[in-house]
Amino acid sequence: MADNSKADGKALDWFAVRETTPEEDRFLASIAPEHLRAEHEERAAMDPQTRKTEFEARKAEAERDRMAEAKKLQEEFTKGEELKLKQEEERTRREGMKQGAQTRLPPQADPNSIELEFAMSSDTAKITLRYLLDPYLPERCVVGFYGRGSSAKSSFVASMAAHISGFASTLWISCEELTDWIKVRHTKAGGGDGTLQVVKAVAVKQDHQGRTVGSTFNVYEHLEPAIIAAAVRIENLPAHAGVQSLRLVVLDTAVGLTTWERQAGPNSDEGVKKLMAYLQGIAERHNLTIAVIGHANKGKHEYLADSVMGATAWVNSPRLSFLHAQDLREENEYVAVVAKTNLVWFGLSYKTAPVHVLYERKDGPDTVLVKVEPGAVVWGRRAMEELWQEATTVPKEGEGFEDRRKLTVADIVRNKLVEMVHAGSEPFITREQVECQLPDVKVNRAQWAKVDMDLRQFEFVHKVELTTGAKNLTLYRPIKAEETN
């Protein structure tokens, strides 16, 4: 077979432009496809000087294309060499650790360098707990979000990041998802322009189940510089951009974004506790909440904390940890419960809703990016565990599912209120009007307080605003679409 890649001993230049004659252009026009015919006919009708000028312009354009392609190839080659160098450095470091090169203890610190503080009664007046989003994201803390694949845990965190974007920006670091998907999901879920920055980490190592356990990003080496760089970029934006300071950092997943020591890996309490202590220090130093996303083990476990893949420190070390799972009773519905907390026990059901179509199918479901729409929160450890068991327990043969979820008084009132507000018959709705529509439901002040808390907490779902009328009368009105943009 003839080699068409070479001519006259020279490699074929795909960007070369050949000067043609009018006869050639007329011939080409006669055999060219419809969309190219006019170009050859126009060239055939040119006078010699115009043909010369047009040829020189095409040749210059081809040269620009050739230079751009060469530059692109050079950049790709350079990136490949840099990646090889980093991998070799990491291999050398690990070999040194195997040989005991780093086993020596560090020298003792000077006692005068240790900072100590006394506990004083005056401290109680200024110590409080604040949330970026109550009750999910306490400020200056590390929070864990764990679950099996397809439990919408990343979308859960992404929806919260979009919700708080009016007063807080997010830095998202991922070795699990495409950068463009992360950005589009944020804006389509209601996040403001410029309120999310993404660091792309390339996965370089996976376990036997295909989960990423190593990447080009190392938390110990790159996280704090990335936070500082993101904060500086926000500070340098013009004031009219309205982008708020960096308050949330997301690591998806922490296992894949950390370079682990051989004797203290992600399945070791020692390695995970060291990582969590490091992250907590960064959270306090930079006034951030750090959301750690991770995978869960297969199968049922007696204790929720044992459901998380690897060391138990993944659950026990953060101030607050969640476990996510698919609700087996309903399509596209899920549950999240607190797996460990020093704060308060609770759980909730949530569902996903598409916000962007990635691929449309005529005869099957579309491939989409989703946001999360949270349901009612159940408070208390017993209620939370019941929610988890009902949602994740596979029924015995012949039993089928028994959905025992019951709406509370606050749930019933909130649902009726939202329905009346968006019915559009009146500009404002009062509590008295809602109670008149529910003659069999007795509502007390505490239950109304729960309704108001839920409306404020999930304003982006219910689209209802609380305001005050004459004599401090509580009023409810719809939030129009333009008010949320």
MIROLUM-765611 format. One record per residue (C-alpha): residue number from 1; residue in one letter; x, y, z. Coordinates in pm, 1 decimal, padded with zeros to 6 digits, m for minus. Example, Ala and Ser with C-alpha at 12.3 -4.5 7.8 and 13.67 -1.06 7.14 Angstrom:
// residues 2
1 | a | 01230.0 | m00450.0 | 00780.0
2 | s | 01367.0 | m00106.0 | 00714.0
END
This chain:
// residues 485
1 | m | 00000.0 | 00000.0 | 00000.0
2 | a | 00137.0 | 00342.8 | m00090.2
3 | d | 00235.1 | 00576.4 | 00190.9
4 | n | 00026.8 | 00891.8 | 00141.8
5 | s | 00181.1 | 01066.1 | 00443.5
6 | k | 00489.6 | 01169.0 | 00242.3
7 | a | 00548.4 | 01335.0 | m00091.8
8 | d | 00888.3 | 01385.8 | m00258.5
9 | g | 01058.5 | 01260.6 | 00055.0
10 | k | 00898.5 | 01528.7 | 00276.2
11 | a | 00632.1 | 01485.1 | 00546.1
12 | l | 00291.8 | 01604.7 | 00430.0
13 | d | 00207.1 | 01944.5 | 00579.6
14 | w | m00165.6 | 01942.2 | 00654.7
15 | f | m00161.0 | 02323.5 | 00688.1
16 | a | m00003.7 | 02383.0 | 00341.1
17 | v | m00198.3 | 02607.9 | 00099.0
18 | r | m00155.4 | 02558.8 | m00278.7
19 | e | m00204.5 | 02832.5 | m00536.8
20 | t | m00458.5 | 02722.3 | m00798.1
21 | t | m00541.0 | 02836.4 | m01151.8
22 | p | m00885.7 | 02957.8 | m01266.6
23 | e | m00926.6 | 02633.6 | m01462.7
24 | e | m00861.7 | 02426.5 | m01150.0
25 | d | m01110.3 | 02633.2 | m00947.5
26 | r | m01380.9 | 02587.2 | m01213.0
27 | f | m01318.1 | 02211.8 | m01210.8
28 | l | m01325.3 | 02200.5 | m00830.6
29 | a | m01650.9 | 02397.0 | m00829.2
30 | s | m01808.1 | 02137.8 | m01058.5
31 | i | m01726.2 | 01849.0 | m00821.4
32 | a | m01742.1 | 02024.7 | m00482.5
33 | p | m02026.0 | 01976.3 | m00230.7
34 | e | m02300.8 | 02239.3 | m00228.4
35 | h | m02158.9 | 02432.3 | 00070.7
36 | l | m01809.4 | 02465.5 | m00091.8
37 | r | m01911.3 | 02532.4 | m00453.9
38 | a | m01960.9 | 02909.4 | m00414.1
39 | e | m01607.9 | 02950.9 | m00271.3
40 | h | m01441.7 | 02791.9 | m00578.5
41 | e | m01669.5 | 02978.0 | m00822.0
42 | e | m01586.8 | 03309.8 | m00656.0
43 | r | m01212.9 | 03234.9 | m00669.9
44 | a | m01233.9 | 03132.9 | m01041.3
45 | a | m01390.0 | 03470.8 | m01128.1
46 | m | m01111.3 | 03675.0 | m00960.7
47 | d | m00862.8 | 03881.9 | m01164.5
48 | p | m00492.3 | 03781.4 | m01128.7
49 | q | m00405.2 | 04049.2 | m00873.2
50 | t | m00703.9 | 03966.8 | m00652.3
51 | r | m00617.8 | 03594.6 | m00678.9
52 | k | m00262.0 | 03671.7 | m00565.7
53 | t | m00383.0 | 03875.7 | m00264.7
54 | e | m00638.9 | 03609.5 | m00165.7
55 | f | m00373.6 | 03335.0 | m00188.6
56 | e | m00133.1 | 03526.3 | 00034.4
57 | a | m00411.0 | 03575.9 | 00294.3
58 | r | m00492.4 | 03202.1 | 00295.1
59 | k | m00124.5 | 03116.0 | 00328.4
60 | a | m00082.3 | 03353.0 | 00625.9
61 | e | m00390.6 | 03205.1 | 00795.8
62 | a | m00256.6 | 02852.3 | 00744.1
63 | e | 00076.0 | 02954.6 | 00897.1
64 | r | m00102.0 | 03092.7 | 01204.1
65 | d | m00293.1 | 02765.7 | 01239.9
66 | r | 00030.2 | 02567.3 | 01206.7
67 | m | 00201.0 | 02776.0 | 01477.8
68 | a | m00097.8 | 02740.4 | 01711.0
69 | e | m00102.4 | 02362.6 | 01662.8
70 | a | 00272.7 | 02342.1 | 01727.6
71 | k | 00234.5 | 02546.9 | 02045.5
72 | k | m00049.0 | 02321.8 | 02164.1
73 | l | 00158.0 | 02007.9 | 02102.3
74 | q | 00453.4 | 02159.7 | 02288.1
75 | e | 00233.7 | 02248.7 | 02588.7
76 | e | 00089.6 | 01897.0 | 02600.3
77 | f | 00440.0 | 01747.8 | 02583.4
78 | t | 00560.2 | 01979.4 | 02863.5
79 | k | 00265.4 | 01887.2 | 03086.0
80 | g | 00334.4 | 01518.8 | 03027.6
81 | e | 00698.9 | 01563.1 | 03124.0
82 | e | 00606.3 | 01760.3 | 03437.1
83 | l | 00362.2 | 01487.6 | 03542.1
84 | k | 00630.3 | 01221.2 | 03490.0
85 | l | 00872.0 | 01426.5 | 03702.8
86 | k | 00620.9 | 01460.1 | 03986.8
87 | q | 00543.9 | 01090.0 | 03977.6
88 | e | 00914.9 | 01008.6 | 03989.5
89 | e | 00966.7 | 01245.4 | 04285.3
90 | e | 00676.8 | 01082.0 | 04468.6
91 | r | 00817.3 | 00735.2 | 04391.8
92 | t | 01156.5 | 00842.0 | 04528.9
93 | r | 00998.6 | 00984.9 | 04845.1
94 | r | 00804.4 | 00666.3 | 04910.2
95 | e | 01113.3 | 00452.2 | 04855.4
96 | g | 01297.5 | 00666.1 | 05108.8
97 | m | 01020.0 | 00608.8 | 05363.0
98 | k | 01037.7 | 00232.2 | 05303.7
99 | q | 01406.8 | 00238.1 | 05388.9
100 | g | 01345.7 | 00427.0 | 05711.3
101 | a | 01496.8 | 00752.1 | 05585.8
102 | q | 01223.4 | 00959.1 | 05758.6
103 | t | 01175.7 | 00764.4 | 06081.5
104 | r | 01386.1 | 00989.7 | 06302.2
105 | l | 01193.1 | 01196.9 | 06555.0
106 | p | 01207.9 | 01576.0 | 06516.5
107 | p | 01405.1 | 01778.9 | 06774.5
108 | q | 01218.9 | 01893.2 | 07088.1
109 | a | 01056.3 | 02237.7 | 07070.1
110 | d | 01157.5 | 02526.4 | 07295.9
111 | p | 00907.5 | 02544.2 | 07589.9
112 | n | 00896.5 | 02923.4 | 07544.5
113 | s | 00748.4 | 02870.7 | 07194.4
114 | i | 00438.8 | 02692.9 | 07334.1
115 | e | 00130.8 | 02918.4 | 07363.4
116 | l | m00098.3 | 02846.1 | 07661.7
117 | e | m00430.3 | 03004.1 | 07762.5
118 | f | m00612.9 | 02997.6 | 08097.6
119 | a | m00986.2 | 02917.4 | 08117.8
120 | m | m01166.7 | 03224.9 | 08252.9
121 | s | m01529.9 | 03284.5 | 08350.7
122 | s | m01539.4 | 03583.7 | 08114.2
123 | d | m01495.4 | 03346.9 | 07816.4
124 | t | m01856.3 | 03226.0 | 07837.4
125 | a | m01994.6 | 03561.5 | 07727.9
126 | k | m01824.7 | 03551.0 | 07385.9
127 | i | m01824.3 | 03180.6 | 07290.5
128 | t | m02103.7 | 03095.8 | 07045.5
129 | l | m02157.7 | 02862.3 | 06751.2
130 | r | m02240.4 | 03004.5 | 06409.7
131 | y | m02346.0 | 02829.3 | 06090.0
132 | l | m02294.2 | 02897.3 | 05721.9
133 | l | m02613.8 | 02695.1 | 05676.6
134 | d | m02798.4 | 02565.2 | 05982.1
135 | p | m02780.0 | 02278.7 | 06074.0
136 | y | m02549.0 | 02140.3 | 05803.9
137 | l | m02243.0 | 02366.7 | 05784.5
138 | p | m02107.7 | 02494.2 | 06119.5
139 | e | m01847.1 | 02766.1 | 06073.9
140 | r | m01472.8 | 02701.3 | 06125.0
141 | c | m01526.7 | 02323.4 | 06126.6
142 | v | m01457.4 | 02014.1 | 05919.0
143 | v | m01778.9 | 01835.8 | 05811.1
144 | g | m01786.5 | 01489.1 | 05653.5
145 | f | m02034.3 | 01379.6 | 05384.6
146 | y | m02010.6 | 01005.8 | 05312.8
147 | g | m02213.0 | 00764.8 | 05104.2
148 | r | m02217.1 | 00501.4 | 04832.5
149 | g | m02186.7 | 00609.6 | 04470.5
150 | s | m02506.9 | 00762.4 | 04328.7
151 | s | m02631.2 | 00882.2 | 04667.7
152 | a | m02619.3 | 01245.7 | 04543.8
153 | k | m02380.0 | 01351.1 | 04819.9
154 | s | m02177.4 | 01580.0 | 04589.0
155 | s | m02500.2 | 01735.1 | 04457.4
156 | f | m02614.1 | 01778.5 | 04819.9
157 | v | m02303.3 | 01982.4 | 04902.1
158 | a | m02318.2 | 02166.0 | 04568.1
159 | s | m02678.7 | 02275.3 | 04633.0
160 | m | m02577.8 | 02416.6 | 04972.0
161 | a | m02286.5 | 02603.1 | 04809.7
162 | a | m02527.6 | 02756.6 | 04559.1
163 | h | m02772.8 | 02850.4 | 04836.2
164 | i | m02512.9 | 03041.1 | 05042.5
165 | s | m02353.9 | 03213.0 | 04740.8
166 | g | m02528.2 | 03539.1 | 04827.2
167 | f | m02300.2 | 03581.1 | 05130.1
168 | a | m02022.6 | 03321.3 | 05088.0
169 | s | m01800.0 | 03194.0 | 04807.5
170 | t | m01681.6 | 02835.5 | 04759.4
171 | l | m01357.2 | 02668.9 | 04650.9
172 | w | m01426.0 | 02323.5 | 04502.1
173 | i | m01140.7 | 02074.4 | 04459.2
174 | s | m01229.1 | 01749.7 | 04284.4
175 | c | m01069.2 | 01441.8 | 04133.4
176 | e | m01414.6 | 01286.8 | 04075.9
177 | e | m01603.5 | 01520.5 | 03839.9
178 | l | m01535.4 | 01728.0 | 03529.2
179 | t | m01463.2 | 02094.0 | 03603.1
180 | d | m01726.9 | 02219.6 | 03356.9
181 | w | m01994.5 | 02001.7 | 03519.6
182 | i | m01913.5 | 02141.7 | 03864.2
183 | k | m01937.3 | 02502.6 | 03742.2
184 | v | m02257.2 | 02456.2 | 03540.9
185 | r | m02429.7 | 02272.0 | 03827.3
186 | h | m02344.3 | 02559.9 | 04063.2
187 | t | m02491.4 | 02832.2 | 03843.1
188 | k | m02794.6 | 02628.7 | 03732.3
189 | a | m02869.1 | 02542.7 | 04098.8
190 | g | m02891.1 | 02915.1 | 04177.5
191 | g | m02528.8 | 03000.9 | 04257.5
192 | g | m02415.9 | 03352.5 | 04173.1
193 | d | m02162.0 | 03427.4 | 03900.0
194 | g | m01805.3 | 03418.6 | 04029.4
195 | t | m01899.7 | 03262.2 | 04364.3
196 | l | m01740.2 | 02922.5 | 04287.4
197 | q | m01377.5 | 02854.6 | 04196.7
198 | v | m01266.6 | 02506.3 | 04090.1
199 | v | m00926.9 | 02338.1 | 04121.3
200 | k | m00892.4 | 02046.3 | 03882.0
201 | a | m00703.6 | 01746.2 | 04021.6
202 | v | m00617.5 | 01460.1 | 03785.1
203 | a | m00666.4 | 01108.6 | 03921.6
204 | v | m00347.8 | 00900.4 | 03892.4
205 | k | m00430.0 | 00600.5 | 04114.1
206 | q | m00742.5 | 00391.4 | 04177.2
207 | d | m00830.5 | 00101.8 | 04407.0
208 | h | m00973.6 | m00234.8 | 04299.8
209 | q | m01326.4 | m00088.1 | 04291.2
210 | g | m01224.2 | 00199.1 | 04062.6
211 | r | m01234.3 | 00465.9 | 04334.8
212 | t | m00968.4 | 00736.4 | 04317.7
213 | v | m00705.4 | 00704.0 | 04591.8
214 | g | m00437.7 | 00932.9 | 04446.6
215 | s | m00418.5 | 01247.3 | 04230.6
216 | t | m00189.1 | 01529.3 | 04122.3
217 | f | m00325.7 | 01737.7 | 04413.3
218 | n | m00192.1 | 01684.4 | 04765.7
219 | v | m00384.7 | 01841.6 | 05054.0
220 | y | m00069.5 | 01888.0 | 05262.2
221 | e | 00113.7 | 02057.8 | 04976.1
222 | h | m00148.5 | 02243.7 | 04773.8
223 | l | m00461.4 | 02312.7 | 04982.9
224 | e | m00354.2 | 02620.0 | 05179.2
225 | p | m00187.2 | 02787.8 | 04876.2
226 | a | m00507.3 | 02721.0 | 04677.2
227 | i | m00717.7 | 02883.3 | 04952.0
228 | i | m00491.4 | 03188.3 | 04962.1
229 | a | m00493.6 | 03218.5 | 04582.2
230 | a | m00875.1 | 03193.3 | 04569.5
231 | a | m00915.3 | 03456.0 | 04843.0
232 | v | m00675.7 | 03694.9 | 04662.8
233 | r | m00864.6 | 03654.9 | 04334.9
234 | i | m01189.0 | 03749.0 | 04509.9
235 | e | m01026.0 | 04052.9 | 04672.4
236 | n | m00900.5 | 04170.9 | 04332.1
237 | l | m01246.9 | 04159.7 | 04174.5
238 | p | m01422.5 | 04496.3 | 04129.0
239 | a | m01667.3 | 04588.4 | 04404.5
240 | h | m01964.2 | 04586.3 | 04164.7
241 | a | m01907.6 | 04213.1 | 04101.7
242 | g | m02065.2 | 04151.6 | 04442.7
243 | v | m01862.8 | 03833.9 | 04512.0
244 | q | m01841.4 | 03758.3 | 04883.5
245 | s | m01539.2 | 03626.5 | 05073.4
246 | l | m01432.6 | 03262.0 | 05063.4
247 | r | m01611.2 | 03065.6 | 05337.7
248 | l | m01654.7 | 02706.5 | 05211.5
249 | v | m01397.7 | 02459.3 | 05076.8
250 | v | m01505.1 | 02123.2 | 04929.9
251 | l | m01270.9 | 01821.9 | 04894.3
252 | d | m01417.1 | 01557.1 | 04661.9
253 | t | m01282.1 | 01310.9 | 04763.1
254 | a | m01040.2 | 01363.9 | 05052.6
255 | v | m00888.0 | 01017.0 | 05000.3
256 | g | m00798.0 | 01090.2 | 04638.8
257 | l | m00671.9 | 01443.2 | 04711.2
258 | t | m00425.0 | 01335.6 | 04982.3
259 | t | m00081.2 | 01182.7 | 04940.8
260 | w | m00069.2 | 00915.8 | 05211.4
261 | e | 00228.6 | 00776.2 | 05398.3
262 | r | 00282.3 | 00403.7 | 05362.5
263 | q | 00233.1 | 00329.9 | 05734.0
264 | a | m00053.1 | 00578.1 | 05780.6
265 | g | m00296.6 | 00552.9 | 05490.0
266 | p | m00672.3 | 00618.1 | 05450.2
267 | n | m00755.4 | 00290.7 | 05629.1
268 | s | m00545.2 | 00389.8 | 05931.0
269 | d | m00681.6 | 00596.9 | 06220.0
270 | e | m00335.8 | 00750.2 | 06257.7
271 | g | m00329.5 | 00880.5 | 05900.3
272 | v | m00690.1 | 01005.2 | 05897.7
273 | k | m00664.2 | 01176.2 | 06238.9
274 | k | m00351.7 | 01354.4 | 06119.7
275 | l | m00536.8 | 01473.8 | 05807.3
276 | m | m00843.9 | 01587.9 | 06002.2
277 | a | m00631.8 | 01777.7 | 06254.2
278 | y | m00453.0 | 01950.6 | 05966.9
279 | l | m00784.1 | 02043.3 | 05799.1
280 | q | m00930.4 | 02171.3 | 06127.4
281 | g | m00627.7 | 02395.7 | 06171.4
282 | i | m00679.5 | 02541.1 | 05823.3
283 | a | m01053.3 | 02589.7 | 05890.9
284 | e | m00979.7 | 02791.2 | 06205.0
285 | r | m00688.6 | 02983.7 | 06053.9
286 | h | m00882.7 | 03099.7 | 05747.0
287 | n | m01235.5 | 03114.2 | 05897.8
288 | l | m01365.5 | 02839.9 | 05667.8
289 | t | m01595.6 | 02540.8 | 05671.1
290 | i | m01429.4 | 02243.6 | 05500.7
291 | a | m01664.1 | 01982.9 | 05353.0
292 | v | m01500.0 | 01642.6 | 05309.8
293 | i | m01673.4 | 01403.7 | 05067.5
294 | g | m01598.7 | 01031.9 | 05087.2
295 | h | m01723.4 | 00684.0 | 05000.0
296 | a | m01914.2 | 00434.5 | 05212.6
297 | n | m01869.3 | 00058.9 | 05252.5
298 | k | m02112.3 | m00186.9 | 05100.0
299 | g | m02365.8 | m00372.2 | 05315.9
300 | k | m02550.8 | m00296.3 | 05639.1
301 | h | m02372.1 | m00221.9 | 05966.5
302 | e | m02483.0 | m00220.1 | 06326.5
303 | y | m02339.5 | 00128.4 | 06382.0
304 | l | m02370.9 | 00408.1 | 06127.9
305 | a | m02008.1 | 00511.5 | 06182.4
306 | d | m01892.7 | 00169.5 | 06055.2
307 | s | m02056.7 | 00233.5 | 05717.1
308 | v | m01780.8 | 00469.5 | 05601.7
309 | m | m01496.8 | 00321.4 | 05397.6
310 | g | m01160.0 | 00304.5 | 05576.3
311 | a | m01072.0 | 00416.2 | 05926.6
312 | t | m01343.4 | 00509.7 | 06177.7
313 | a | m01162.0 | 00842.1 | 06221.6
314 | w | m01327.0 | 00960.7 | 05898.5
315 | v | m01651.4 | 00979.1 | 06098.1
316 | n | m01524.5 | 01036.1 | 06452.1
317 | s | m01268.0 | 01312.3 | 06393.9
318 | p | m01480.6 | 01583.3 | 06222.9
319 | r | m01711.9 | 01795.0 | 06437.2
320 | l | m02006.2 | 01673.7 | 06228.5
321 | s | m02040.0 | 01377.8 | 05986.8
322 | f | m02327.8 | 01271.6 | 05760.6
323 | l | m02410.4 | 00940.6 | 05598.7
324 | h | m02604.8 | 00944.9 | 05270.0
325 | a | m02799.5 | 00663.1 | 05104.3
326 | q | m03057.4 | 00608.2 | 04834.0
327 | d | m03414.5 | 00578.1 | 04958.2
328 | l | m03521.6 | 00234.3 | 04832.5
329 | r | m03887.2 | 00333.5 | 04845.0
330 | e | m03878.0 | 00609.9 | 04583.9
331 | e | m03692.7 | 00689.5 | 04262.4
332 | n | m03450.1 | 00986.1 | 04287.9
333 | e | m03504.2 | 01017.8 | 04663.6
334 | y | m03240.1 | 00984.4 | 04933.1
335 | v | m03178.2 | 01017.1 | 05305.8
336 | a | m02898.5 | 01179.1 | 05502.9
337 | v | m02845.4 | 01130.8 | 05875.7
338 | v | m02587.1 | 01241.8 | 06127.9
339 | a | m02331.9 | 00963.5 | 06177.2
340 | k | m02143.1 | 01149.1 | 06451.0
341 | t | m02181.1 | 01488.2 | 06614.2
342 | n | m02084.8 | 01700.0 | 06909.3
343 | l | m02380.4 | 01925.3 | 06826.5
344 | v | m02729.7 | 01784.7 | 06754.6
345 | w | m02872.2 | 01463.1 | 06604.3
346 | f | m03101.2 | 01491.7 | 06301.0
347 | g | m03175.6 | 01348.4 | 05958.9
348 | l | m03370.8 | 01436.4 | 05647.5
349 | s | m03506.2 | 01300.9 | 05322.2
350 | y | m03415.9 | 01478.0 | 05000.6
351 | k | m03472.2 | 01438.3 | 04629.3
352 | t | m03286.9 | 01544.4 | 04318.5
353 | a | m03417.7 | 01764.2 | 04037.9
354 | p | m03245.4 | 01812.6 | 03698.9
355 | v | m03095.4 | 02155.0 | 03631.7
356 | h | m02899.2 | 02091.4 | 03310.9
357 | v | m02922.3 | 01830.7 | 03032.7
358 | l | m02583.9 | 01688.9 | 02930.9
359 | y | m02719.5 | 01439.2 | 02679.0
360 | e | m03074.7 | 01407.0 | 02548.9
361 | r | m03219.3 | 01068.7 | 02451.4
362 | k | m03534.7 | 00999.8 | 02250.5
363 | d | m03592.7 | 00649.2 | 02385.4
364 | g | m03444.6 | 00672.5 | 02736.5
365 | p | m03374.5 | 00901.4 | 03029.3
366 | d | m03154.9 | 01205.9 | 02964.8
367 | t | m02811.9 | 01239.4 | 03127.1
368 | v | m02845.0 | 01540.0 | 03356.8
369 | l | m02680.9 | 01747.0 | 03628.0
370 | v | m02901.2 | 01778.5 | 03936.0
371 | k | m02960.3 | 01991.8 | 04240.7
372 | v | m03099.5 | 01870.8 | 04572.2
373 | e | m03438.3 | 01969.3 | 04713.7
374 | p | m03439.8 | 01893.3 | 05088.5
375 | g | m03742.1 | 01762.0 | 05275.0
376 | a | m03839.4 | 01809.6 | 05637.2
377 | v | m03573.8 | 01760.8 | 05905.5
378 | v | m03640.7 | 01501.3 | 06176.7
379 | w | m03477.9 | 01584.4 | 06509.3
380 | g | m03341.3 | 01344.0 | 06767.5
381 | r | m03134.8 | 01028.7 | 06741.7
382 | r | m03424.6 | 00782.9 | 06757.5
383 | a | m03630.4 | 00956.9 | 06486.6
384 | m | m03320.3 | 00988.8 | 06270.8
385 | e | m03234.6 | 00618.2 | 06298.8
386 | e | m03594.7 | 00519.6 | 06220.8
387 | l | m03580.8 | 00732.8 | 05905.6
388 | w | m03257.9 | 00560.8 | 05801.2
389 | q | m03385.8 | 00209.0 | 05867.0
390 | e | m03713.5 | 00264.4 | 05681.7
391 | a | m03536.6 | 00410.9 | 05379.2
392 | t | m03250.2 | 00161.8 | 05348.1
393 | t | m03396.0 | m00172.1 | 05462.2
394 | v | m03484.5 | m00414.4 | 05183.6
395 | p | m03818.3 | m00585.5 | 05268.7
396 | k | m03838.3 | m00961.4 | 05303.8
397 | e | m03987.8 | m01157.1 | 05017.3
398 | g | m04361.7 | m01099.5 | 04987.5
399 | e | m04371.9 | m00809.0 | 05236.8
400 | g | m04312.6 | m00511.3 | 05012.2
401 | f | m04231.1 | m00163.7 | 05138.3
402 | e | m04439.4 | m00002.6 | 05408.5
403 | d | m04394.5 | 00371.5 | 05393.2
404 | r | m04452.7 | 00485.5 | 05749.4
405 | r | m04345.7 | 00842.9 | 05703.9
406 | k | m04596.2 | 01072.5 | 05874.8
407 | l | m04629.7 | 01443.5 | 05825.4
408 | t | m04598.4 | 01650.2 | 06141.2
409 | v | m04831.4 | 01940.1 | 06216.3
410 | a | m04555.8 | 02178.5 | 06105.9
411 | d | m04520.7 | 01987.9 | 05775.2
412 | i | m04896.4 | 02005.3 | 05707.9
413 | v | m04911.4 | 02377.7 | 05788.0
414 | r | m04602.0 | 02458.3 | 05580.1
415 | n | m04735.7 | 02268.7 | 05276.6
416 | k | m05073.1 | 02445.1 | 05293.0
417 | l | m04904.8 | 02783.9 | 05344.1
418 | v | m04676.0 | 02738.6 | 05041.8
419 | e | m04974.6 | 02629.4 | 04832.0
420 | m | m05177.2 | 02936.8 | 04932.1
421 | v | m04887.2 | 03179.7 | 04880.4
422 | h | m04825.5 | 03060.0 | 04525.8
423 | a | m05195.2 | 03038.9 | 04436.8
424 | g | m05165.2 | 03410.2 | 04356.7
425 | s | m05506.6 | 03516.1 | 04482.1
426 | e | m05366.8 | 03762.1 | 04739.9
427 | p | m05035.6 | 03951.7 | 04771.2
428 | f | m04985.4 | 03835.9 | 05131.2
429 | i | m05102.5 | 03538.5 | 05335.8
430 | t | m05150.8 | 03546.9 | 05715.6
431 | r | m05135.3 | 03267.0 | 05969.8
432 | e | m05505.5 | 03312.6 | 06040.2
433 | q | m05590.7 | 03246.9 | 05674.1
434 | v | m05386.4 | 02924.1 | 05678.4
435 | e | m05549.1 | 02801.7 | 06000.1
436 | c | m05894.5 | 02867.6 | 05851.4
437 | q | m05804.8 | 02630.0 | 05567.9
438 | l | m05702.4 | 02362.6 | 05821.4
439 | p | m05995.4 | 02349.7 | 06068.4
440 | d | m05897.6 | 02003.0 | 06196.2
441 | v | m05535.4 | 02095.4 | 06265.9
442 | k | m05446.5 | 02267.4 | 06592.8
443 | v | m05134.8 | 02481.8 | 06553.4
444 | n | m04947.3 | 02630.6 | 06848.7
445 | r | m04676.2 | 02894.9 | 06861.3
446 | a | m04388.6 | 02642.5 | 06867.6
447 | q | m04517.7 | 02472.6 | 06553.5
448 | w | m04544.8 | 02805.7 | 06372.3
449 | a | m04183.1 | 02873.9 | 06476.3
450 | k | m04081.5 | 02544.9 | 06310.2
451 | v | m04268.7 | 02644.3 | 05993.5
452 | d | m04092.4 | 02982.1 | 05983.0
453 | m | m03751.7 | 02822.0 | 06042.7
454 | d | m03808.0 | 02577.1 | 05758.0
455 | l | m03917.6 | 02854.6 | 05519.7
456 | r | m03607.9 | 03061.0 | 05600.1
457 | q | m03373.7 | 02762.6 | 05586.3
458 | f | m03504.0 | 02635.5 | 05250.7
459 | e | m03607.7 | 02963.0 | 05091.6
460 | f | m03459.7 | 02848.0 | 04760.0
461 | v | m03702.8 | 02551.4 | 04761.5
462 | h | m04026.7 | 02703.6 | 04895.1
463 | k | m03979.7 | 03049.7 | 04734.0
464 | v | m04164.9 | 03215.5 | 05026.3
465 | e | m04050.3 | 03528.0 | 05212.1
466 | l | m04148.6 | 03623.9 | 05568.1
467 | t | m04218.5 | 03988.1 | 05637.1
468 | t | m04395.0 | 04195.7 | 05903.2
469 | g | m04709.8 | 04404.7 | 05871.4
470 | a | m04900.7 | 04636.1 | 06104.9
471 | k | m04875.2 | 04551.3 | 06475.6
472 | n | m04592.6 | 04305.2 | 06399.8
473 | l | m04831.9 | 04071.9 | 06214.6
474 | t | m04635.7 | 03797.8 | 06035.5
475 | l | m04702.7 | 03796.8 | 05661.5
476 | y | m04594.9 | 03555.8 | 05387.8
477 | r | m04544.1 | 03649.9 | 05023.5
478 | p | m04408.9 | 03472.4 | 04710.8
479 | i | m04053.1 | 03535.7 | 04596.5
480 | k | m04055.7 | 03611.4 | 04225.8
481 | a | m03799.2 | 03456.9 | 03992.2
482 | e | m03623.6 | 03787.3 | 03925.0
483 | e | m03569.1 | 03839.8 | 04299.1
484 | t | m03363.4 | 03519.1 | 04325.4
485 | n | m03123.2 | 03607.9 | 04041.5
END
